[in-house]
Amino acid sequence: MLDGGFDLIQLLRIGVDIALVWYVIYKLIMLIRGTKAIQLLKGIAVVLAVWLISIVLNLQTVQYFTNQIIEWGLIVIIILFQPELRRALEQLGRGNIFGRSSRSEEEIIEQNIEAIIQSCNYMAKRRIGALISIERETGIGDYAETGIPIDGKLTHQLLTNIFTPNTPLHDGAVILKGDIITAAACYLPLSESPFISKELGTRHRAAMGISEVTDALTIVVSEETGNISCTKNGELHRELDQEGLRTLLRENLSLSLKAPSKKSKKRRGNKNG
């Protein structure tokens, strides 16, 4: 028996109890991550914070209203979170909520890469111009706000359809974040480097421009030649074939997805592009 009346079994029971509760909370957060439920949770946190402040400062009117919100909050949560709760119960029934994700991070990244490659190859063969910027460590949300919000799951069909000529979103850049198409018809900063080749158009200058101020990986499909190029960190990789593009994406989107290096035509931003 330990001092204070707690024995080892009781301590283990408390530890397991706390660990299980935190694990359930973690899995629920992972389940609703990226859904509107996250914003609702933030709103609930604000209400609770106001309620605590009203108690400390004895703000009776504020406390009355927050008490009413909390009292009816459970019913409101059930109504507002209906899709998320249904999804959680379905996954619980399938035994997936506490199990490992059916797809690893590497598999998701590989799927994203293949979707991008399929779309670029399709557009290159048909001389459809495209500008695709992939967010990495540096956020590029400011540039996404200049376009039209999409927030759609990345597929090669959707990505290709956005750049189809004579459609409302085809002009401008698409911004990707993970496996989500964040926005389309976005404006990217044009590079002012005098060393970029005159044969390159606005898309290439925009791709170089975003690569000079962020670590984003940006893909360009030329409307004139059908060639595929890619920029990163002020460098321009030109005339990439399918395997060259795949290698470049793997090397820069996942450290664990290394492919054998394949040389591509590369020109730095301080040389002729």
Residue pairs with C-beta under 8 A, 6 or more apart in sequence:
1 7
2 8
2 11
23 98
27 97
27 98
28 88
31 84
31 87
31 88
31 91
31 97
32 38
32 41
32 84
34 180
35 83
35 84
37 81
37 84
40 77
40 80
40 81
44 73
44 77
47 66
47 69
47 70
47 73
48 70
50 62
50 66
51 63
51 66
51 67
51 70
53 59
53 62
54 60
54 62
54 63
54 66
55 63
78 85
88 97
91 97
96 102
103 111
105 254
106 254
106 256
106 257
108 178
108 179
109 253
109 254
109 257
110 257
111 179
112 154
112 176
112 178
112 179
112 253
113 246
113 249
113 250
113 253
113 257
114 156
115 154
115 155
115 156
115 159
116 132
116 134
116 154
116 156
116 159
116 176
116 219
116 245
116 249
117 242
117 245
117 246
117 249
118 156
119 130
119 156
119 159
119 160
120 130
120 132
120 219
120 221
120 228
120 245
121 242
122 128
122 156
122 160
123 129
123 130
123 160
123 163
123 221
124 221
124 222
124 226
124 227
124 228
125 226
126 226
127 222
127 223
127 224
127 225
127 226
128 160
128 163
128 164
128 165
128 221
128 223
129 163
129 170
129 203
129 221
129 222
129 223
130 163
130 174
130 203
130 219
130 220
130 221
131 172
131 173
131 174
131 188
131 203
131 206
131 207
131 218
131 219
131 220
131 221
132 159
132 173
132 174
132 176
132 218
132 219
132 220
133 140
133 143
133 173
133 174
133 175
133 176
133 186
133 188
133 207
133 210
133 216
133 217
133 218
133 219
134 175
134 176
134 177
134 216
134 217
134 218
134 219
134 253
135 175
135 176
135 177
135 182
135 216
136 214
136 215
136 216
136 217
136 252
136 253
137 215
138 214
138 215
138 216
140 175
140 210
140 214
140 216
141 182
143 173
143 175
143 186
143 187
143 188
143 189
143 210
144 175
144 182
144 183
144 186
145 183
146 186
146 187
147 172
147 173
147 175
147 183
147 184
147 185
147 186
147 187
148 168
148 169
148 183
148 184
148 185
149 182
149 183
150 162
150 174
150 181
150 182
150 183
150 184
151 180
151 181
151 182
152 158
152 180
152 181
153 179
153 180
153 181
154 176
154 179
154 180
154 181
158 181
159 174
159 181
161 167
162 169
162 170
162 174
162 181
162 184
163 169
163 170
163 174
163 221
164 170
168 185
169 184
169 185
170 185
171 185
172 184
172 185
172 186
172 187
173 184
173 185
173 186
173 187
173 188
173 206
173 210
173 218
174 181
174 183
174 184
174 186
175 181
175 182
175 183
175 184
175 186
176 182
187 206
188 206
188 207
188 209
188 210
188 218
189 206
189 209
189 210
189 212
189 213
190 202
190 205
190 206
190 209
191 205
191 206
191 208
191 209
191 212
191 269
192 209
193 208
193 212
193 269
193 270
193 273
195 269
195 270
195 271
195 272
195 273
196 204
196 205
196 208
196 236
196 269
196 272
196 273
197 272
197 273
200 273
201 222
201 223
201 224
203 220
203 222
203 223
204 220
204 222
204 229
204 231
204 236
204 273
206 218
207 218
207 219
207 220
207 229
207 230
207 231
207 236
208 231
208 234
208 236
208 269
208 273
210 216
210 218
210 231
211 218
211 231
211 232
211 233
211 234
211 235
211 269
212 234
212 269
215 232
215 233
216 232
217 230
217 231
217 232
217 248
217 249
217 252
217 253
218 230
218 231
218 232
219 228
219 229
219 230
219 245
220 228
220 229
220 230
220 231
221 227
221 228
222 228
222 229
227 238
227 239
227 240
228 239
228 240
228 241
228 245
229 236
229 237
229 238
229 239
229 240
230 236
230 237
230 240
230 245
230 248
231 237
232 252
234 268
234 269
234 270
235 266
235 267
235 268
235 269
236 266
236 267
236 268
236 269
236 273
237 244
237 248
237 264
237 265
237 266
237 267
238 264
238 265
238 266
238 267
238 273
239 264
239 265
240 248
240 264
240 265
243 262
244 262
244 264
246 259
247 259
247 260
247 261
247 262
247 264
248 264
250 257
250 258
250 259
251 257
251 258
251 259
251 261
267 273
